[in-house]
Amino acid sequence: MARATIEWIFTLMMLFAPLIPVIWIFGSFDAFKVSIDDLKKEPFLDRIKYAKNRFRMQGFVRGVVPHIRSTIFLLLLLAFLFMIRSHAVNKHFYIDQLAEARTWLRNRGMTIVPALIGRLLSGMV
């Protein structure tokens, strides 16, 4: 039972580990925006109220879009960088590495993670 629990924890860590750099980048970007703009140093709930009021008074395009333009730009930049990276790296390299990892984990007696990797490999091929 303890081995299955550890294996589930390991599986969840492997699934959520790629999100850590993305969360860190968004946090850094938000900290930078707050540090250069005195209006954003107010409490979060007050900012939401002000955005809601801007939406009511000026509409979505004039009241909200200018404030989220930089965030949309960051999302487009990250998507562009991801597309460049995905075309620059050979897909078969990752397939081979995942197949080796699945075999290595299966030889160690794990069941959940190798099955998850097997499903991922079947979807990639």
C-alpha positions as CSV (number, residue, x, y, z in Angstrom):
1,M,0.0,0.0,0.0
2,A,2.8,2.4,0.9
3,R,4.5,1.7,-2.5
4,A,1.3,2.5,-4.4
5,T,1.0,5.8,-2.4
6,I,4.6,6.8,-3.2
7,E,4.0,5.9,-6.8
8,W,0.9,8.1,-7.0
9,I,2.9,10.9,-5.4
10,F,5.7,10.4,-7.9
11,T,3.2,10.4,-10.8
12,L,1.6,13.7,-9.7
13,M,5.0,15.2,-9.3
14,M,5.9,14.2,-12.8
15,L,2.6,15.7,-14.2
16,F,2.9,19.0,-12.4
17,A,6.7,19.6,-12.5
18,P,6.5,21.2,-16.0
19,L,4.1,23.8,-14.7
20,I,6.7,25.1,-12.1
21,P,8.7,27.3,-14.6
22,V,5.5,28.6,-16.1
23,I,4.1,29.6,-12.7
24,W,7.5,31.1,-11.8
25,I,7.6,33.2,-15.0
26,F,4.0,34.5,-14.5
27,G,4.8,35.3,-10.9
28,S,8.0,37.2,-11.9
29,F,6.1,39.1,-14.6
30,D,3.4,40.1,-12.2
31,A,5.9,41.2,-9.6
32,F,7.6,43.3,-12.2
33,K,4.3,44.9,-13.2
34,V,3.4,45.7,-9.6
35,S,6.9,47.1,-8.9
36,I,6.6,49.7,-11.7
37,D,3.0,50.7,-11.3
38,D,1.8,52.3,-8.0
39,L,-1.8,51.6,-8.8
40,K,-1.2,47.9,-8.7
41,K,0.1,48.0,-5.2
42,E,-3.4,48.2,-3.8
43,P,-5.0,45.0,-2.3
44,F,-6.1,42.4,-4.8
45,L,-9.8,42.6,-4.0
46,D,-9.8,46.4,-4.5
47,R,-8.2,45.8,-7.9
48,I,-11.0,43.4,-8.9
49,K,-13.6,46.0,-7.8
50,Y,-11.9,48.7,-9.8
51,A,-11.7,46.5,-12.9
52,K,-15.4,45.6,-12.5
53,N,-16.2,49.4,-12.3
54,R,-14.1,50.1,-15.4
55,F,-15.9,47.4,-17.2
56,R,-19.3,48.9,-16.3
57,M,-18.3,52.4,-17.1
58,Q,-16.1,52.1,-20.2
59,G,-17.0,48.6,-21.6
60,F,-14.7,45.7,-22.1
61,V,-12.6,47.1,-25.0
62,R,-11.8,50.5,-23.5
63,G,-11.9,49.6,-19.8
64,V,-10.3,46.2,-19.5
65,V,-8.3,45.3,-22.6
66,P,-5.6,48.0,-22.1
67,H,-4.9,46.7,-18.7
68,I,-4.4,43.1,-19.8
69,R,-2.6,43.8,-23.1
70,S,0.9,43.1,-21.6
71,T,-0.4,39.7,-20.2
72,I,-1.7,38.8,-23.6
73,F,1.6,39.7,-25.1
74,L,3.5,37.5,-22.6
75,L,1.1,34.6,-23.5
76,L,1.8,35.0,-27.2
77,L,5.5,35.2,-26.6
78,L,5.5,32.0,-24.5
79,A,3.4,30.2,-27.2
80,F,5.8,31.4,-29.9
81,L,8.8,30.1,-27.9
82,F,7.1,26.8,-27.3
83,M,6.5,26.4,-31.0
84,I,10.1,27.1,-31.8
85,R,11.3,24.7,-29.2
86,S,9.0,21.9,-30.4
87,H,10.2,22.2,-34.0
88,A,13.9,22.5,-33.0
89,V,14.0,19.3,-31.0
90,N,13.7,15.8,-32.5
91,K,10.5,14.1,-31.4
92,H,12.0,10.6,-31.6
93,F,14.6,11.6,-29.0
94,Y,11.8,12.1,-26.4
95,I,10.1,8.9,-27.5
96,D,13.3,6.9,-27.0
97,Q,13.9,8.5,-23.6
98,L,10.4,7.8,-22.4
99,A,10.6,4.2,-23.6
100,E,13.8,3.7,-21.7
101,A,12.3,5.3,-18.6
102,R,9.3,3.1,-18.8
103,T,11.4,-0.1,-19.1
104,W,13.7,1.1,-16.2
105,L,10.7,1.8,-14.0
106,R,9.0,-1.5,-14.9
107,N,12.1,-3.4,-13.9
108,R,12.0,-1.6,-10.5
109,G,8.5,-2.9,-9.9
110,M,6.5,0.2,-10.5
111,T,3.2,-0.1,-12.3
112,I,1.3,3.2,-12.4
113,V,4.0,5.4,-13.9
114,P,5.1,2.9,-16.7
115,A,1.4,2.5,-17.6
116,L,1.0,6.3,-17.8
117,I,4.2,6.6,-20.0
118,G,2.8,3.8,-22.2
119,R,-0.4,5.7,-22.8
120,L,1.6,8.8,-23.5
121,L,3.8,6.9,-26.0
122,S,0.8,5.4,-27.8
123,G,-0.6,8.9,-28.2
124,M,2.7,10.2,-29.6
125,V,3.3,7.6,-32.2
